[in-house]
Amino acid sequence: MPTIYMPLLNAGTSVWRPVEATQLSADTYRVEGEIPEDEEWAFSPGTTVRGSQKTFSDGEVGIAAIEIA
């Protein structure tokens, strides 16, 4: 199962959490898993999102969830 990076809301800074997803097409994914009690995700589990390659502040490159597909 691929990993995508979920933007966290109300974290004070730009924070991305790796989450499991099911790839549906070349750039769409269904968000899997459960939201931890102390986090607010931009997209809920079960949502189909569009993913885009992103370089994060630490230099790591991954697929970021950017919008609802």
C-alpha positions in Angstrom: 0.0 0.0 0.0 1.5 3.3 -1.0 2.2 6.2 1.4 1.1 9.7 0.7 1.7 12.8 2.8 -1.3 14.4 4.5 -1.3 18.1 5.4 -2.2 18.6 9.1 -4.5 21.5 10.0 -4.1 23.9 12.9 -0.5 22.6 13.6 0.9 26.2 13.7 3.5 25.4 10.9 3.5 23.3 7.7 3.2 19.7 9.0 2.8 16.6 6.8 1.9 13.2 8.1 2.7 10.0 6.2 -0.6 8.0 5.7 -1.5 4.8 3.9 -3.5 5.1 0.7 -4.9 3.0 -2.0 -3.7 4.1 -5.5 -6.7 4.4 -7.8 -5.0 5.9 -10.9 -1.7 7.6 -11.8 -2.5 10.6 -9.5 -5.5 9.7 -7.4 -5.5 7.9 -4.0 -8.1 6.9 -1.4 -7.0 7.9 2.1 -6.9 5.0 4.4 -6.4 4.6 8.2 -7.7 6.5 11.1 -7.0 10.1 12.3 -5.1 10.2 15.6 -7.2 11.9 18.3 -4.8 14.8 18.6 -4.6 15.6 14.8 -6.8 17.3 12.2 -6.2 16.0 8.7 -7.0 18.1 5.6 -8.8 15.1 4.1 -10.7 12.4 5.9 -10.1 8.6 5.6 -12.2 7.3 2.6 -11.7 10.5 0.6 -10.3 10.3 -2.9 -7.5 12.9 -3.3 -5.2 14.0 -6.1 -1.6 13.5 -5.3 1.4 15.5 -6.5 5.1 15.1 -6.1 6.5 17.4 -3.4 9.9 18.1 -2.0 9.6 18.7 1.8 11.8 21.0 3.9 14.1 18.1 4.9 14.8 17.3 1.2 12.6 14.2 1.2 10.4 13.8 -1.9 7.0 12.2 -1.7 3.4 12.3 -2.9 1.4 15.0 -1.2 -2.4 15.0 -1.0 -3.3 18.3 -2.5 -7.0 18.4 -3.3 -10.2 16.3 -3.5 -10.3 14.4 -6.8 
